[in-house]
Protein backbone atom coordinates (compact mmCIF):
# COMPACT_ATOMS: atom_id res chain seq x y z
CA UNK A 1 0.00 0.00 0.00
CA UNK A 2 2.79 2.40 0.93
CA UNK A 3 4.59 1.77 -2.36
CA UNK A 4 1.40 2.29 -4.37
CA UNK A 5 0.67 5.52 -2.46
CA UNK A 6 4.22 6.76 -3.06
CA UNK A 7 3.93 5.95 -6.76
CA UNK A 8 0.63 7.86 -7.03
CA UNK A 9 2.11 10.89 -5.23
CA UNK A 10 5.16 10.78 -7.48
CA UNK A 11 2.93 10.63 -10.56
CA UNK A 12 0.86 13.59 -9.36
CA UNK A 13 4.02 15.59 -8.60
CA UNK A 14 5.44 14.78 -12.03
CA UNK A 15 2.23 15.83 -13.80
CA UNK A 16 2.03 19.08 -11.83
CA UNK A 17 5.68 19.87 -12.55
CA UNK A 18 5.13 19.15 -16.25
CA UNK A 19 1.99 21.30 -16.32
CA UNK A 20 3.81 24.20 -14.64
CA UNK A 21 6.73 23.86 -17.05
CA UNK A 22 4.44 23.84 -20.09
CA UNK A 23 2.54 26.87 -18.75
CA UNK A 24 5.77 28.80 -18.22
CA UNK A 25 6.94 27.89 -21.72
CA UNK A 26 3.67 29.07 -23.23
CA UNK A 27 3.86 32.38 -21.34
CA UNK A 28 7.44 32.87 -22.50
CA UNK A 29 6.49 32.09 -26.09
CA UNK A 30 3.53 34.48 -25.94
CA UNK A 31 5.69 37.32 -24.59
CA UNK A 32 8.39 36.62 -27.16
CA UNK A 33 5.86 36.47 -29.98
CA UNK A 34 4.32 39.77 -28.83
CA UNK A 35 7.72 41.44 -28.90
CA UNK A 36 8.98 39.89 -32.13
CA UNK A 37 5.79 40.84 -34.01
CA UNK A 38 6.37 44.51 -33.19
CA UNK A 39 8.54 46.68 -35.39
CA UNK A 40 9.48 50.30 -34.75
CA UNK A 41 10.64 52.87 -37.27
CA UNK A 42 13.21 55.28 -35.86
CA UNK A 43 13.54 58.55 -37.79
CA UNK A 44 16.64 60.75 -37.72
CA UNK A 45 17.45 64.05 -39.38
CA UNK A 46 19.74 64.02 -42.39
CA UNK A 47 20.53 67.73 -42.09
CA UNK A 48 23.87 66.96 -40.46
CA UNK A 49 25.23 66.10 -43.89
CA UNK A 50 24.94 69.80 -44.72
CA UNK A 51 25.66 71.28 -41.30
CA UNK A 52 27.53 68.86 -39.03
CA UNK A 53 26.87 70.85 -35.86
CA UNK A 54 23.14 70.47 -36.50
CA UNK A 55 22.72 66.75 -36.94
CA UNK A 56 20.66 64.25 -35.00
CA UNK A 57 21.38 63.45 -31.34
CA UNK A 58 23.23 60.15 -31.12
CA UNK A 59 22.68 60.04 -27.33
CA UNK A 60 18.93 60.04 -27.85
CA UNK A 61 19.14 57.49 -30.63
CA UNK A 62 21.27 55.16 -28.50
CA UNK A 63 19.17 55.33 -25.36
CA UNK A 64 15.92 54.72 -27.23
CA UNK A 65 17.34 51.95 -29.42
CA UNK A 66 18.72 50.08 -26.41
CA UNK A 67 15.26 50.15 -24.80
CA UNK A 68 13.68 48.71 -27.93
CA UNK A 69 16.41 46.08 -28.26
CA UNK A 70 16.04 45.03 -24.61
CA UNK A 71 12.32 44.48 -25.23
CA UNK A 72 12.85 42.39 -28.35
CA UNK A 73 11.42 45.01 -30.71
CA UNK A 74 12.77 45.13 -34.26
CA UNK A 75 14.02 48.52 -35.50
CA UNK A 76 14.42 50.12 -38.93
CA UNK A 77 15.92 53.58 -39.45
CA UNK A 78 14.77 56.25 -41.88
CA UNK A 79 15.73 59.81 -42.80
CA UNK A 80 14.21 62.25 -45.31
CA UNK A 81 16.64 61.44 -48.13
CA UNK A 82 17.89 58.06 -46.94
CA UNK A 83 21.51 56.96 -46.99
CA UNK A 84 24.22 58.23 -44.68
CA UNK A 85 23.32 60.57 -41.83
CA UNK A 86 25.52 62.62 -39.50
CA UNK A 87 25.10 63.03 -35.75
CA UNK A 88 25.96 66.14 -33.80
CA UNK A 89 29.07 65.85 -31.64
CA UNK A 90 28.71 63.20 -28.93
CA UNK A 91 30.71 61.25 -26.36
CA UNK A 92 31.50 57.84 -27.83
CA UNK A 93 32.67 56.58 -24.42
CA UNK A 94 29.30 57.11 -22.72
CA UNK A 95 27.95 53.69 -21.73
CA UNK A 96 24.85 53.82 -23.95
CA UNK A 97 26.76 55.13 -26.98
CA UNK A 98 29.52 52.54 -26.60
CA UNK A 99 26.92 49.74 -26.58
CA UNK A 100 25.23 51.08 -29.70
CA UNK A 101 28.49 51.65 -31.55
CA UNK A 102 29.43 48.02 -30.86
CA UNK A 103 26.13 46.79 -32.36
CA UNK A 104 27.04 46.06 -35.98
CA UNK A 105 23.46 45.40 -37.05
CA UNK A 106 22.12 48.81 -36.02
CA UNK A 107 25.24 50.68 -37.11
CA UNK A 108 24.90 49.15 -40.59
CA UNK A 109 21.33 50.47 -40.71
CA UNK A 110 22.52 53.91 -39.61
CA UNK A 111 25.13 53.88 -42.35
CA UNK A 112 22.41 53.36 -44.96
CA UNK A 113 19.11 54.73 -43.68
CA UNK A 114 15.89 54.15 -45.58
CA UNK A 115 14.29 57.11 -47.34
CA UNK A 116 10.97 58.09 -45.75
CA UNK A 117 9.36 58.06 -49.22
CA UNK A 118 10.15 54.33 -49.53
CA UNK A 119 8.56 53.31 -46.24
CA UNK A 120 5.40 51.19 -46.00
CA UNK A 121 3.62 52.42 -42.86
CA UNK A 122 1.65 49.18 -42.51
CA UNK A 123 4.84 47.33 -41.49
CA UNK A 124 5.28 49.34 -38.29
CA UNK A 125 3.56 49.38 -34.92
CA UNK A 126 5.11 52.70 -33.97
CA UNK A 127 7.46 55.47 -34.96
CA UNK A 128 10.10 57.15 -32.79
CA UNK A 129 11.47 60.50 -33.95
CA UNK A 130 14.92 61.35 -32.63
CA UNK A 131 15.80 64.95 -31.75
CA UNK A 132 18.77 67.16 -32.37
CA UNK A 133 18.98 70.62 -33.95
CA UNK A 134 18.87 69.06 -37.42
CA UNK A 135 15.30 67.92 -36.78
CA UNK A 136 14.19 71.56 -36.90
CA UNK A 137 15.40 71.93 -40.48
CA UNK A 138 14.51 68.91 -42.59
CA UNK A 139 11.88 66.90 -40.70
CA UNK A 140 9.02 69.47 -40.74
CA UNK A 141 9.44 69.91 -44.52
CA UNK A 142 9.41 66.20 -45.38
CA UNK A 143 6.00 65.48 -46.99
CA UNK A 144 6.62 61.74 -47.02
CA UNK A 145 7.38 61.77 -43.30
CA UNK A 146 4.21 63.72 -42.52
CA UNK A 147 2.14 61.15 -44.41
CA UNK A 148 4.01 58.32 -42.71
CA UNK A 149 3.36 59.71 -39.24
CA UNK A 150 -0.34 60.24 -39.95
CA UNK A 151 -0.72 56.76 -41.46
CA UNK A 152 0.97 55.00 -38.53
CA UNK A 153 -1.18 56.92 -36.05
CA UNK A 154 -4.42 56.26 -37.94
CA UNK A 155 -3.67 52.54 -38.22
CA UNK A 156 -3.65 52.54 -34.39
CA UNK A 157 0.13 52.74 -34.14
CA UNK A 158 2.04 54.91 -31.67
CA UNK A 159 3.80 58.15 -32.55
CA UNK A 160 6.66 59.16 -30.25
CA UNK A 161 9.22 61.95 -30.43
CA UNK A 162 11.79 63.51 -28.12
CA UNK A 163 13.51 66.89 -27.69
CA UNK A 164 13.46 68.59 -31.13
CA UNK A 165 11.89 65.47 -32.65
CA UNK A 166 8.35 66.86 -32.20
CA UNK A 167 9.25 69.39 -34.93
CA UNK A 168 8.27 66.60 -37.32
CA UNK A 169 4.72 66.71 -35.92
CA UNK A 170 3.85 70.39 -36.27
CA UNK A 171 2.30 70.11 -39.76
CA UNK A 172 0.99 66.55 -39.60
CA UNK A 173 -2.72 66.41 -40.38
CA UNK A 174 -5.11 63.49 -39.96
CA UNK A 175 -7.72 62.40 -42.50
CA UNK A 176 -10.34 64.67 -40.92
CA UNK A 177 -8.13 67.70 -41.58
CA UNK A 178 -7.18 68.29 -37.95
CA UNK A 179 -3.62 68.60 -36.74
CA UNK A 180 -2.31 65.49 -35.04
CA UNK A 181 -1.23 67.47 -31.95
CA UNK A 182 -4.46 69.48 -31.63
CA UNK A 183 -6.09 69.17 -28.20
CA UNK A 184 -3.48 66.65 -27.08
CA UNK A 185 -0.88 66.77 -24.29
CA UNK A 186 2.40 67.57 -25.98
CA UNK A 187 5.90 68.77 -25.23
CA UNK A 188 9.35 69.21 -26.69
CA UNK A 189 12.40 71.40 -26.25
CA UNK A 190 11.08 74.52 -24.54
CA UNK A 191 11.62 78.19 -25.38
CA UNK A 192 13.63 78.59 -22.17
CA UNK A 193 15.87 75.65 -23.05
CA UNK A 194 16.41 77.12 -26.53
CA UNK A 195 17.43 80.47 -25.04
CA UNK A 196 19.89 78.82 -22.67
CA UNK A 197 21.38 76.04 -24.79
CA UNK A 198 20.65 76.76 -28.44
CA UNK A 199 20.78 80.51 -28.76
CA UNK A 200 23.07 80.57 -31.79
CA UNK A 201 20.47 78.63 -33.80
CA UNK A 202 17.40 80.71 -33.00
CA UNK A 203 17.79 83.08 -35.95
CA UNK A 204 18.10 80.09 -38.29
CA UNK A 205 14.98 78.26 -37.11
CA UNK A 206 11.73 78.79 -39.03
CA UNK A 207 9.84 78.60 -35.74
CA UNK A 208 10.21 78.05 -32.01
CA UNK A 209 9.08 74.51 -31.28
CA UNK A 210 7.09 75.29 -28.14
CA UNK A 211 5.30 78.18 -29.84
CA UNK A 212 4.45 76.19 -32.96
CA UNK A 213 3.07 73.21 -31.01
CA UNK A 214 0.83 75.56 -29.05
CA UNK A 215 -0.20 77.34 -32.27
CA UNK A 216 -1.29 73.98 -33.67
CA UNK A 217 -3.57 73.47 -30.68
CA UNK A 218 -1.32 71.28 -28.56
CA UNK A 219 -1.68 71.36 -24.78
CA UNK A 220 1.97 72.08 -24.08
CA UNK A 221 3.40 70.92 -20.76
CA UNK A 222 6.94 70.93 -19.38
CA UNK A 223 9.20 70.60 -16.36
CA UNK A 224 12.24 72.60 -15.26
CA UNK A 225 15.06 72.94 -17.78
CA UNK A 226 16.65 69.69 -18.97
CA UNK A 227 14.71 67.52 -16.52
CA UNK A 228 12.78 64.51 -17.75
CA UNK A 229 9.19 65.15 -18.75
CA UNK A 230 7.11 62.72 -20.79
CA UNK A 231 3.72 63.80 -22.12
CA UNK A 232 1.40 60.89 -22.91
CA UNK A 233 -1.91 61.34 -24.71
CA UNK A 234 -3.09 57.89 -25.72
CA UNK A 235 -0.85 56.94 -28.70
CA UNK A 236 0.98 60.25 -28.91
CA UNK A 237 4.07 60.34 -26.70
CA UNK A 238 6.55 63.22 -26.51
CA UNK A 239 9.58 64.03 -24.39
CA UNK A 240 10.91 67.46 -23.48
CA UNK A 241 14.67 66.98 -23.81
CA UNK A 242 17.46 64.36 -23.93
CA UNK A 243 16.89 63.25 -20.33
CA UNK A 244 13.32 62.29 -21.33
CA UNK A 245 14.48 59.78 -23.96
CA UNK A 246 14.32 56.57 -21.92
CA UNK A 247 10.94 57.55 -20.50
CA UNK A 248 9.51 58.15 -23.97
CA UNK A 249 10.93 54.87 -25.30
CA UNK A 250 9.51 52.89 -22.38
CA UNK A 251 6.13 54.57 -22.80
CA UNK A 252 6.14 53.57 -26.48
CA UNK A 253 6.94 49.98 -25.52
CA UNK A 254 4.05 50.00 -23.01
CA UNK A 255 1.67 51.38 -25.65
CA UNK A 256 2.41 48.30 -27.76
CA UNK A 257 1.13 46.03 -25.01
CA UNK A 258 4.57 44.99 -23.81
CA UNK A 259 5.67 45.43 -20.21
CA UNK A 260 9.08 47.16 -20.48
CA UNK A 261 11.98 45.27 -18.99
CA UNK A 262 13.99 47.10 -16.35
CA UNK A 263 17.01 48.70 -18.02
CA UNK A 264 20.08 50.44 -16.66
CA UNK A 265 19.66 54.01 -15.43
CA UNK A 266 22.54 55.91 -16.93
CA UNK A 267 24.65 58.24 -14.81
CA UNK A 268 23.51 61.46 -16.49
CA UNK A 269 19.81 60.56 -16.22
CA UNK A 270 20.30 59.39 -12.64
CA UNK A 271 22.02 62.68 -11.80
CA UNK A 272 19.26 64.84 -13.30
CA UNK A 273 16.62 62.76 -11.51
CA UNK A 274 18.40 63.64 -8.26
CA UNK A 275 18.42 67.32 -9.25
CA UNK A 276 14.67 67.10 -9.84
CA UNK A 277 14.20 65.82 -6.28
CA UNK A 278 16.14 68.78 -4.88
CA UNK A 279 14.06 71.27 -6.86
CA UNK A 280 10.95 69.52 -5.53
CA UNK A 281 12.11 70.24 -1.97
CA UNK A 282 14.09 67.15 -0.99
CA UNK A 283 17.21 68.59 0.67
CA UNK A 284 18.52 65.10 1.54
CA UNK A 285 19.75 65.03 -2.05
CA UNK A 286 22.78 67.09 -1.00
CA UNK A 287 23.83 64.39 1.49
CA UNK A 288 23.29 61.72 -1.15
CA UNK A 289 25.57 63.59 -3.53
CA UNK A 290 28.21 64.15 -0.88
CA UNK A 291 28.27 60.53 0.28
CA UNK A 292 27.96 58.85 -3.15
CA UNK A 293 29.87 61.10 -5.51
CA UNK A 294 31.08 58.18 -7.61
CA UNK A 295 27.50 57.31 -8.56
CA UNK A 296 26.66 60.71 -10.01
CA UNK A 297 27.97 63.17 -12.58
CA UNK A 298 29.04 65.90 -10.17
CA UNK A 299 30.09 68.37 -12.88
CA UNK A 300 26.61 68.05 -14.40
CA UNK A 301 25.12 69.00 -11.03
CA UNK A 302 27.22 72.16 -10.90
CA UNK A 303 26.51 73.17 -14.48
CA UNK A 304 22.80 72.62 -13.91
CA UNK A 305 22.98 74.99 -10.96
CA UNK A 306 24.89 77.52 -13.09
CA UNK A 307 22.19 77.63 -15.78
CA UNK A 308 19.33 77.37 -13.31
CA UNK A 309 20.69 80.48 -11.57
CA UNK A 310 20.36 82.35 -14.86
CA UNK A 311 16.60 81.86 -14.95
CA UNK A 312 15.86 81.85 -11.21
CA UNK A 313 12.95 84.16 -10.41
CA UNK A 314 12.73 83.94 -6.62
CA UNK A 315 14.86 83.28 -3.55
CA UNK A 316 13.93 79.60 -3.38
CA UNK A 317 15.12 79.02 -6.95
CA UNK A 318 18.29 81.04 -6.34
CA UNK A 319 18.94 79.04 -3.18
CA UNK A 320 18.48 75.73 -5.01
CA UNK A 321 20.81 76.85 -7.78
CA UNK A 322 23.38 77.90 -5.18
CA UNK A 323 23.19 74.53 -3.42
CA UNK A 324 23.84 72.69 -6.69
CA UNK A 325 26.75 74.92 -7.63
CA UNK A 326 28.41 74.61 -4.24
CA UNK A 327 28.00 70.82 -4.31
CA UNK A 328 30.18 70.68 -7.43
CA UNK A 329 32.39 73.74 -6.88
CA UNK A 330 35.55 71.79 -6.03
CA UNK A 331 34.96 69.30 -8.86
CA UNK A 332 34.53 71.99 -11.53
CA UNK A 333 37.06 74.47 -10.14
CA UNK A 334 36.13 77.21 -12.61
CA UNK A 335 36.18 80.99 -11.95
CA UNK A 336 32.94 81.52 -13.88
CA UNK A 337 31.15 79.13 -11.55
CA UNK A 338 32.74 80.82 -8.51
CA UNK A 339 31.49 84.20 -9.75
CA UNK A 340 27.97 82.84 -10.23
CA UNK A 341 28.09 81.44 -6.69
CA UNK A 342 29.15 84.82 -5.30
CA UNK A 343 26.37 86.58 -7.22
CA UNK A 344 23.78 84.12 -5.92
CA UNK A 345 25.03 84.67 -2.37
CA UNK A 346 24.75 88.42 -2.88
CA UNK A 347 21.21 88.10 -4.25
CA UNK A 348 20.23 86.18 -1.13
CA UNK A 349 21.62 88.94 1.07
CA UNK A 350 24.73 87.00 2.13
CA UNK A 351 27.33 89.62 1.23
CA UNK A 352 29.88 88.24 3.69
CA UNK A 353 29.69 84.79 2.10
CA UNK A 354 30.02 86.41 -1.31
CA UNK A 355 33.15 88.23 -0.14
CA UNK A 356 34.61 84.97 1.14
CA UNK A 357 33.90 83.24 -2.18
CA UNK A 358 35.56 86.06 -4.11
CA UNK A 359 38.54 86.18 -1.75
CA UNK A 360 39.14 82.45 -2.22
CA UNK A 361 38.88 82.90 -5.99
CA UNK A 362 41.46 85.70 -5.91
CA UNK A 363 43.85 83.57 -3.88
CA UNK A 364 43.93 81.14 -6.78
CA UNK A 365 43.72 83.79 -9.50
CA UNK A 366 45.04 87.12 -8.12
CA UNK A 367 44.55 88.95 -11.41
CA UNK A 368 41.00 87.82 -12.11
CA UNK A 369 39.39 91.19 -12.82
CA UNK A 370 35.68 90.23 -12.62
CA UNK A 371 36.22 89.09 -9.02
CA UNK A 372 38.05 92.30 -8.16
CA UNK A 373 35.29 94.42 -9.68
CA UNK A 374 32.52 92.59 -7.84
CA UNK A 375 34.39 92.73 -4.55
CA UNK A 376 34.41 96.52 -4.79
CA UNK A 377 30.62 96.58 -4.93
CA UNK A 378 30.13 94.56 -1.72
C-alpha positions in Angstrom: 0.0 0.0 0.0 2.8 2.4 0.9 4.6 1.8 -2.4 1.4 2.3 -4.4 0.7 5.5 -2.5 4.2 6.8 -3.1 3.9 6.0 -6.8 0.6 7.9 -7.0 2.1 10.9 -5.2 5.2 10.8 -7.5 2.9 10.6 -10.6 0.9 13.6 -9.4 4.0 15.6 -8.6 5.4 14.8 -12.0 2.2 15.8 -13.8 2.0 19.1 -11.8 5.7 19.9 -12.6 5.1 19.1 -16.2 2.0 21.3 -16.3 3.8 24.2 -14.6 6.7 23.9 -17.0 4.4 23.8 -20.1 2.5 26.9 -18.7 5.8 28.8 -18.2 6.9 27.9 -21.7 3.7 29.1 -23.2 3.9 32.4 -21.3 7.4 32.9 -22.5 6.5 32.1 -26.1 3.5 34.5 -25.9 5.7 37.3 -24.6 8.4 36.6 -27.2 5.9 36.5 -30.0 4.3 39.8 -28.8 7.7 41.4 -28.9 9.0 39.9 -32.1 5.8 40.8 -34.0 6.4 44.5 -33.2 8.5 46.7 -35.4 9.5 50.3 -34.8 10.6 52.9 -37.3 13.2 55.3 -35.9 13.5 58.5 -37.8 16.6 60.8 -37.7 17.4 64.1 -39.4 19.7 64.0 -42.4 20.5 67.7 -42.1 23.9 67.0 -40.5 25.2 66.1 -43.9 24.9 69.8 -44.7 25.7 71.3 -41.3 27.5 68.9 -39.0 26.9 70.9 -35.9 23.1 70.5 -36.5 22.7 66.8 -36.9 20.7 64.3 -35.0 21.4 63.5 -31.3 23.2 60.2 -31.1 22.7 60.0 -27.3 18.9 60.0 -27.8 19.1 57.5 -30.6 21.3 55.2 -28.5 19.2 55.3 -25.4 15.9 54.7 -27.2 17.3 52.0 -29.4 18.7 50.1 -26.4 15.3 50.1 -24.8 13.7 48.7 -27.9 16.4 46.1 -28.3 16.0 45.0 -24.6 12.3 44.5 -25.2 12.9 42.4 -28.3 11.4 45.0 -30.7 12.8 45.1 -34.3 14.0 48.5 -35.5 14.4 50.1 -38.9 15.9 53.6 -39.4 14.8 56.3 -41.9 15.7 59.8 -42.8 14.2 62.2 -45.3 16.6 61.4 -48.1 17.9 58.1 -46.9 21.5 57.0 -47.0 24.2 58.2 -44.7 23.3 60.6 -41.8 25.5 62.6 -39.5 25.1 63.0 -35.8 26.0 66.1 -33.8 29.1 65.8 -31.6 28.7 63.2 -28.9 30.7 61.2 -26.4 31.5 57.8 -27.8 32.7 56.6 -24.4 29.3 57.1 -22.7 27.9 53.7 -21.7 24.9 53.8 -23.9 26.8 55.1 -27.0 29.5 52.5 -26.6 26.9 49.7 -26.6 25.2 51.1 -29.7 28.5 51.7 -31.6 29.4 48.0 -30.9 26.1 46.8 -32.4 27.0 46.1 -36.0 23.5 45.4 -37.1 22.1 48.8 -36.0 25.2 50.7 -37.1 24.9 49.2 -40.6 21.3 50.5 -40.7 22.5 53.9 -39.6 25.1 53.9 -42.4 22.4 53.4 -45.0 19.1 54.7 -43.7 15.9 54.1 -45.6 14.3 57.1 -47.3 11.0 58.1 -45.8 9.4 58.1 -49.2 10.1 54.3 -49.5 8.6 53.3 -46.2 5.4 51.2 -46.0 3.6 52.4 -42.9 1.7 49.2 -42.5 4.8 47.3 -41.5 5.3 49.3 -38.3 3.6 49.4 -34.9 5.1 52.7 -34.0 7.5 55.5 -35.0 10.1 57.2 -32.8 11.5 60.5 -33.9 14.9 61.4 -32.6 15.8 65.0 -31.8 18.8 67.2 -32.4 19.0 70.6 -34.0 18.9 69.1 -37.4 15.3 67.9 -36.8 14.2 71.6 -36.9 15.4 71.9 -40.5 14.5 68.9 -42.6 11.9 66.9 -40.7 9.0 69.5 -40.7 9.4 69.9 -44.5 9.4 66.2 -45.4 6.0 65.5 -47.0 6.6 61.7 -47.0 7.4 61.8 -43.3 4.2 63.7 -42.5 2.1 61.2 -44.4 4.0 58.3 -42.7 3.4 59.7 -39.2 -0.3 60.2 -40.0 -0.7 56.8 -41.5 1.0 55.0 -38.5 -1.2 56.9 -36.1 -4.4 56.3 -37.9 -3.7 52.5 -38.2 -3.6 52.5 -34.4 0.1 52.7 -34.1 2.0 54.9 -31.7 3.8 58.2 -32.6 6.7 59.2 -30.2 9.2 62.0 -30.4 11.8 63.5 -28.1 13.5 66.9 -27.7 13.5 68.6 -31.1 11.9 65.5 -32.6 8.3 66.9 -32.2 9.2 69.4 -34.9 8.3 66.6 -37.3 4.7 66.7 -35.9 3.9 70.4 -36.3 2.3 70.1 -39.8 1.0 66.6 -39.6 -2.7 66.4 -40.4 -5.1 63.5 -40.0 -7.7 62.4 -42.5 -10.3 64.7 -40.9 -8.1 67.7 -41.6 -7.2 68.3 -38.0 -3.6 68.6 -36.7 -2.3 65.5 -35.0 -1.2 67.5 -32.0 -4.5 69.5 -31.6 -6.1 69.2 -28.2 -3.5 66.6 -27.1 -0.9 66.8 -24.3 2.4 67.6 -26.0 5.9 68.8 -25.2 9.3 69.2 -26.7 12.4 71.4 -26.3 11.1 74.5 -24.5 11.6 78.2 -25.4 13.6 78.6 -22.2 15.9 75.7 -23.0 16.4 77.1 -26.5 17.4 80.5 -25.0 19.9 78.8 -22.7 21.4 76.0 -24.8 20.6 76.8 -28.4 20.8 80.5 -28.8 23.1 80.6 -31.8 20.5 78.6 -33.8 17.4 80.7 -33.0 17.8 83.1 -35.9 18.1 80.1 -38.3 15.0 78.3 -37.1 11.7 78.8 -39.0 9.8 78.6 -35.7 10.2 78.1 -32.0 9.1 74.5 -31.3 7.1 75.3 -28.1 5.3 78.2 -29.8 4.4 76.2 -33.0 3.1 73.2 -31.0 0.8 75.6 -29.0 -0.2 77.3 -32.3 -1.3 74.0 -33.7 -3.6 73.5 -30.7 -1.3 71.3 -28.6 -1.7 71.4 -24.8 2.0 72.1 -24.1 3.4 70.9 -20.8 6.9 70.9 -19.4 9.2 70.6 -16.4 12.2 72.6 -15.3 15.1 72.9 -17.8 16.6 69.7 -19.0 14.7 67.5 -16.5 12.8 64.5 -17.8 9.2 65.2 -18.8 7.1 62.7 -20.8 3.7 63.8 -22.1 1.4 60.9 -22.9 -1.9 61.3 -24.7 -3.1 57.9 -25.7 -0.9 56.9 -28.7 1.0 60.3 -28.9 4.1 60.3 -26.7 6.5 63.2 -26.5 9.6 64.0 -24.4 10.9 67.5 -23.5 14.7 67.0 -23.8 17.5 64.4 -23.9 16.9 63.2 -20.3 13.3 62.3 -21.3 14.5 59.8 -24.0 14.3 56.6 -21.9 10.9 57.6 -20.5 9.5 58.1 -24.0 10.9 54.9 -25.3 9.5 52.9 -22.4 6.1 54.6 -22.8 6.1 53.6 -26.5 6.9 50.0 -25.5 4.0 50.0 -23.0 1.7 51.4 -25.6 2.4 48.3 -27.8 1.1 46.0 -25.0 4.6 45.0 -23.8 5.7 45.4 -20.2 9.1 47.2 -20.5 12.0 45.3 -19.0 14.0 47.1 -16.4 17.0 48.7 -18.0 20.1 50.4 -16.7 19.7 54.0 -15.4 22.5 55.9 -16.9 24.6 58.2 -14.8 23.5 61.5 -16.5 19.8 60.6 -16.2 20.3 59.4 -12.6 22.0 62.7 -11.8 19.3 64.8 -13.3 16.6 62.8 -11.5 18.4 63.6 -8.3 18.4 67.3 -9.3 14.7 67.1 -9.8 14.2 65.8 -6.3 16.1 68.8 -4.9 14.1 71.3 -6.9 11.0 69.5 -5.5 12.1 70.2 -2.0 14.1 67.1 -1.0 17.2 68.6 0.7 18.5 65.1 1.5 19.7 65.0 -2.1 22.8 67.1 -1.0 23.8 64.4 1.5 23.3 61.7 -1.1 25.6 63.6 -3.5 28.2 64.2 -0.9 28.3 60.5 0.3 28.0 58.9 -3.1 29.9 61.1 -5.5 31.1 58.2 -7.6 27.5 57.3 -8.6 26.7 60.7 -10.0 28.0 63.2 -12.6 29.0 65.9 -10.2 30.1 68.4 -12.9 26.6 68.1 -14.4 25.1 69.0 -11.0 27.2 72.2 -10.9 26.5 73.2 -14.5 22.8 72.6 -13.9 23.0 75.0 -11.0 24.9 77.5 -13.1 22.2 77.6 -15.8 19.3 77.4 -13.3 20.7 80.5 -11.6 20.4 82.4 -14.9 16.6 81.9 -15.0 15.9 81.9 -11.2 13.0 84.2 -10.4 12.7 83.9 -6.6 14.9 83.3 -3.6 13.9 79.6 -3.4 15.1 79.0 -7.0 18.3 81.0 -6.3 18.9 79.0 -3.2 18.5 75.7 -5.0 20.8 76.9 -7.8 23.4 77.9 -5.2 23.2 74.5 -3.4 23.8 72.7 -6.7 26.8 74.9 -7.6 28.4 74.6 -4.2 28.0 70.8 -4.3 30.2 70.7 -7.4 32.4 73.7 -6.9 35.5 71.8 -6.0 35.0 69.3 -8.9 34.5 72.0 -11.5 37.1 74.5 -10.1 36.1 77.2 -12.6 36.2 81.0 -11.9 32.9 81.5 -13.9 31.2 79.1 -11.6 32.7 80.8 -8.5 31.5 84.2 -9.8 28.0 82.8 -10.2 28.1 81.4 -6.7 29.1 84.8 -5.3 26.4 86.6 -7.2 23.8 84.1 -5.9 25.0 84.7 -2.4 24.8 88.4 -2.9 21.2 88.1 -4.2 20.2 86.2 -1.1 21.6 88.9 1.1 24.7 87.0 2.1 27.3 89.6 1.2 29.9 88.2 3.7 29.7 84.8 2.1 30.0 86.4 -1.3 33.1 88.2 -0.1 34.6 85.0 1.1 33.9 83.2 -2.2 35.6 86.1 -4.1 38.5 86.2 -1.8 39.1 82.4 -2.2 38.9 82.9 -6.0 41.5 85.7 -5.9 43.9 83.6 -3.9 43.9 81.1 -6.8 43.7 83.8 -9.5 45.0 87.1 -8.1 44.6 88.9 -11.4 41.0 87.8 -12.1 39.4 91.2 -12.8 35.7 90.2 -12.6 36.2 89.1 -9.0 38.1 92.3 -8.2 35.3 94.4 -9.7 32.5 92.6 -7.8 34.4 92.7 -4.6 34.4 96.5 -4.8 30.6 96.6 -4.9 30.1 94.6 -1.7 
